[in-house]
Amino acid sequence: MPCSLDPQLKRALAERVRFYRELGIYDFYRRETVAPSGHENTHQPEQREEMTPAPRIAVAAPIEEDLFAPAKPEAGVTDPASALHLIREDLGDCTRCRLHKQGRKQIVFGVGSPKAELMFIGEAPGADEDEQGEPFVGRAGQLLNNMIKAMGIRREDVYIANIIKCRPPNNRTPERDECDTCSPFLMRQIAVINPKVIVALGAIAAKTLLTINAPMAELRGHWYDFRGARLAVTYHPAFLLRDPRQKKEAWKDLQMVMQELGLPVPAKTSD
């Protein structure tokens, strides 16, 4: 009869497996415990080695992953462009959540340099993105382009993606189960690109990635360690279109990012 692990041990094992996978170790073997010769250990409780979890790479475990599943198709692929292609193939014409039945036209995977040092992550595709199959191409995308340009870099030099890859009906906020279903593919994209800095655009992206339920005023202005990258939080461009007064605050966030990346910070920039 299979035994069930207590939650604390299960978390410790999951962290240890995550740690070894990041080292490139994917095969694990179980060694049976043998009682000392001449003694039947039938009445005493099972002795268990105390495990110390490997250090967390993120502020909090952002997404529940099946760490004991077979290795992903991109495992061992050294070329990030090829690895991203394998992730996209694995995603397929996704029907894993309800959104494929609620009017989405196509999957919006992500766009940009596979070797980007800087990655922007938004909430979900909108109508223009659903139409064109590329994230941030509508009015909010034009503003994001201006923000990137103000940093002294080009859109094609960064990587842009969303928490979920299908447009929710009427641009509603993604549901928790939709984020949980789709985000593991984003985590795989992050692992392949291996950016130096990630910018979470808006509260939904920040809270989903960090699993921190806090207002934007508390989330902004701090660095978070996230899967080997540094993560900063700023306002979503769509919010800035509704409240242009916050553009100055967003620029402060981007200046913090520029300093982390070693980019020169101009005294002024246009909107």
N, C-alpha and C positions, 0 to 999 in steps of 0.2 A: 504494500500500500504506500503510495508516494507521500512523503512528508511535506508539510507546508512550512515555509520559512517565516519567521516572525518579521514584521515590517522593518525593524531596525537592521537586522542582518541582511535583508533583501536590498535595502538602500546601500549598505556597505559593499555588498557584492556588485551592485550596479555601478557604483563609483569606481571600484577596482577594475571592472571590465572596461569601462569608458577610458580609464587611464591607460590600460594596455593597448586598446585599439588605437589611441592617439600615438602610441609608440610604434604602430604598425604590426602589432601582434594580434592575430585573429583566431588562432587555434588554441583551444583549452582542453585539458584532460582532467578527468576526475580520478583521484587516488583514494581507494577505499581505506577506511580506518580499521586497523587490526588490533584486537584486544591482546594484551600481554599473554604469552604462552602459559597455558594451564589455568587460565582464569576466564570464566564466562561472564561477560559484562551484560547480563540480561536484566538486572534489577536496578542498576545505577543509571542515573540520567546521562545522556550522551555528552561527552566532553567536547567542547568546541573551542577552537583557537580564536583568541580575540583578534579581530581585524580592525585596523585603523584605516578609515577611508582615505583615499588619495585626495589631495587638495582640490577644492572646487575651482574650476576654470571660470565659471560665470558667477555673478552675484548670487544667483539662485538657479536651480536646475530649470531651464526655461520650458522645455518640452519633454513630455514623457516619451522615451524611445524604447523600442524592443531591443535591448542590448544583446540578447541571446539569439537574435535572428541571424541568418546567414549574412556574410559580408556583402556590402552593396556592390553593384556592378562597377562603380568607379574606383573601388579599392585597389590600390597599387598602380593606378594610372598616373603618370607623372606630369603629363601635359594637361593643364587646367582646362583648355578649350575642349579637348577630347573628353575629359571627365564631366564637364558641364553637359556636353552632348549626350553622354550616357545617362545622366540624371534626367534630362528632358525625355529621352526615350523611355526610361523607367516610369516617368509620370504618365506618359501616353495621353490618350483622350480621357482624362481623369473623370471617374464617376464615383469617387470615394466619399463624397458628401452630397448634400441635397442641392448644391448650387448648380450642378449640371442639368437639373430639371427646372431651374428657375430663370431661364432666359439668357444665360451666358452664351456668347457667340463663339468665343475661343479662349484658350488658356493664355494667360500673360505671364510668361516664365521669368524673364529678366533680360537686361541688356547692358552692354558695356564691355570693359576690358576684363578678360579672365584673370589678369594679373594685377588688378587694381589694388592700390594701397588704401583707397577710400571707397566705402560702400554706403549707399543711402537705402534705407528700408522704410517704405511707407505702409499704408494700411491695406488697401485693396484697389483693384482697377476700377476706373469709372467708365462712362459711356464711350469716350474717345479711345481709351486704352483697350476696351473690349472690342472696338471696331478695328483698331490697327494692330492689336496683338503686342503692343509695347508699353511698358509702364511710363507714366508721367509724360504724356504727349498733348494733353489738353491745356487749359488755361493754367492750372496748377503746375503742369509740366514746364510751361514757358517761364513761370516764375522760378522754378527750381533751376532751369537752365541759366537764368540770370544770376542766381545765387552761386552756382558753380563757377560761372564766368568771373564773378566778383572775387572769388577765391584765387583767381589766376590760373585756373585749370580748365580743361575741356570736358564736356559731357562724355565723350568717347573714352576718356582716360579713367573714369570712375565706373562702378557697377551699381545698377539701380534695380531694385526688386521690391516686392510687397510681401506682407505677412501671408496673405492668401492670393491665389493666382486666378481666381474667377470673380467677375463682377457680381456683388450681391444685388438683388432686385431693388430698384429705386435708390441705389447707392446707400442702402442702410448699413449700419455698423455690423461687421462680421460677428456671428455668434461664436461662443466659446468652443463648441465642438468643431466648427468649421476651421477655426484657427488651429486647434489641436490636430486635426486631420491633415491640414496642408503644411503646417510649419516644419515638420521633419524634412521636407524637400528643401525648404529654405536653409535649414541647418546644414544640409549636405552641400548646398551652394556656397555657404560661408566657409565650410571646411576646405572646399576645393580652391576658392579664390584666396583664402587666407589673408584678408585685408589687415592693414595695420590699424585702421580706424573705421568704426561703423557709426553712422548717424541715424538714429531712430527719429523718423519724422512723425510727430504727433503722439498723442497719449496712447492710442490703441497699439501702435507699434512698440512703444516703450514698455507698456505694461505687459504685453505678450512676451517680449523678449526677456524682460527682467523679472517677470512675475512679482512686480511690486505695485500694489494698489495705492498710488499716491497721486496728488495733483501735479500738474505740469510745473507749477512754481517750485515744488520740491524736487522733481526729477531733473530739471534743467540745472546747468552750472556745475555738474559733477562728472567725474570720470568713473566708469564701471568696467571692471575686468570681465570680458565676455569671450569665452572660447578662444583664447589667445590673442584677442584684439582689445582695443580700447573703445568703449562705446560712450557716445554723448547723445543727449536728447535735445531736440529743438522743435519748434512749431511746424506743423504740416503746412506746406504752401497753400493749400485750399483755405486753411484758417487765416493765413496772412492776407489772402484776397478779401476775406470778410472783415478783417480787422487790421488794416495796414499800419496802424499805430505800433503793432508788435514787431514790425520789420527790424527796428533797431535792436530789439532784444534777440531776435534770431541772428542778426549780424554778430552780436557778442558771442553767441554760441559757435558760429562759424569761425570767428577769430581764434577761439580756444582750440578748435580743430586744426586750423592753419598752423598755430604754434606747435602743436603736437607733431604735425607732419613736416615741420621745418620750412613752411612757406612764408614768404614775406607778407606782412600785414600792412596794407595801405591805410592811410589816415582816413580816407573817405571812400565811399563807393556809391554808385547810383542804385536806385531801387530795382 
